[in-house]
Amino acid sequence: MSDVRWLSAEEQEIWRAYMTANVEFSAYVDRQLRRESGMPMAYYEILVRLSEADGRCLRMSELADASMSSRSRLSHAVAALEKNGWVVRRPADGDRRGWVCELTDTGFAALAEAAPGHVTAVREKLFDVLTPEQLLTLRDVGRAISAGLREECDAARAAGDDDADPPC
């Protein structure tokens, strides 16, 4: 494999620092939500996306894309959210194959109760430890990485790779 562009020592350090921070931060936020609100980060993200949607509902396919979840993983999560009374699923109007997920008042209340602790955790462990310049750089880096993956992710969706885990 002479054509492999191996990482330099500095690039390896950057890669490992990024991966460590990403994994640790995600785990911290998930633990905080589970401990204080009884829901994992994935459920919180679904509730947020529904709360921001018109009529607090989205087609399941749109919700999967918005919450960066595979359709099968989303289906399992929505089933658990339904058991809590936080969402309801119903057939989409005029489309026998499509389904819509709607945030209930109980779900909205659970989200509203979870939000202050979640925002505090994000503020303390992300925004308060970085300078304003670093935050702008972090935003730009995130956008650049996403843009670099967009073509591949669009192709995976077009090929019907809806259950890729983690999803594009």
N, C-alpha and C positions, 0 to 999 in steps of 0.2 A: 504494500500500500504506500508507494512512494508519493502519491498525489494527496495524501492526507495532510491537511494544514494543522499540525499538532499545536496545542496551546503552549505558549511560553510560560515560564514560571510566574510572571506577573499576571498573565491572563488566567492561569489556574487559580491564583489567589483571588482574583476578581470574581471568577465563576463560583468558587466555593463560598466566598463572602455573600454573594447574592443568594445562592441556594440556601445557605444556613439562615440568613435573615428571613427569607421567604417562608421557609418551613417553620421556623420558630415563631414568627409573627402570626402566621395562619393558625398554628396550634394554640397560641396564647388567646387569640380572639375566639376561637372555637370553645376553649375551656371556659373562658369568661361567660360566654352566652349560655353554655350548658349549666354552669354553676348558678348563675343568677337568674336565668329565665327558663331553664329546662329545655332549651332547643339548641340544636347544632347550628353552626354558621350557615349551612346549606339551607335549612328551613327559614332562617332569618332572611336570607337573600331572596328566597321565593316570596315571602310575605312583603318585603320591601318592593319588589318588582310589581306585585299585584296592587299594592297601595298607591303606586305612582301611575297606574294605568287608568284610562278612562273607564268609569263604572267599576273600578277595582276588579277588573277581570281581563284575562288574556286567553287566546287559544293556547292549547298545551304546547304546540310547536313553537309559538312565539315566546312562551314562558321558558321553555328549555333553552332557547337561544339567549334570551335576556339574562337568565340566571346562570349561564355557562354550564349547563348540565346536560348529560345525555338524556335522551327521551326515556329510556328505561329507568335510569336513576331518578329522573323527575317523577315518573309514574309512581315509584315506590315512596318517594318523599310526600307526594300529594296524598297518597293513601293514608300515610301517618298523620298528615295535617288534617285530613277529613275526620279521622278518629277523634282528634282533639276538638273538632267543631270549628277549626280555624278557616277552612276553605270548603267549597262545594264544587263538584264537577257536574257539568250538564252538557247535553249535546249542543253543538253550535247551531245557531239559527240558520236554516236553509242549507245545511250541509250535514248529511247523515253520517259521514265518516269523521267529521271534526268534533273535538271536545273543547269546552271552555272551562277554565278554572276561575272561580270567583272568591275573593276574600270576604269572609263574613264579618259582622260587627264584632264577634268574639275574637276572631283572628286579628282584626285591626286593634282591638284593645290589648291583646297579647303583644303585638308589635310595639304599640305605644309604651307599654310597660318595659319592654326589653331595650328600647332605643336609648334611653339615657345612660345606662351602664355600658352599652356597646360603644356609643360615641365617646364616652369618657375614656374607655380603654384605648380606642383608636387615637384619640387626642394625646393621651399620656405616652403611649408607646411608639407613636409615629410622628405626629406633628410637633410635640414638645421636645423631641430629641434631635430634630433636624433644623437647620437654619432655613430662612425663607428661600435662599438661593438653592439649597439642597432639595427643598420640596419642589421647586420649579424644575430642577434637573430630573428628579424622580418622575414627575409627570411626563416630561419629554422622553425619558428612557422608556417608560411604560408604553407610551404611544408608539414609539419607534419599534419596539419589540412586537407589539400587536400588528402594526402595519406590515412588518416583515413576515408575519405568519398568515396574514389575511388571504392571500391567494391560495395557499395550501388548504386552509380551513374551508374556504368557499368550494374548492374542488372536492373535499371530503364530504361536505353536505350535499353537493350535486350528485355525487356517486352513491348517495344513500347511506353513508357511514354514520347514521344517526346515533348509534350506540357506542361510539368510540369513547373510551374512558381512560384518561380524562378527555372531555370533548374539546373540540377546537372552538 
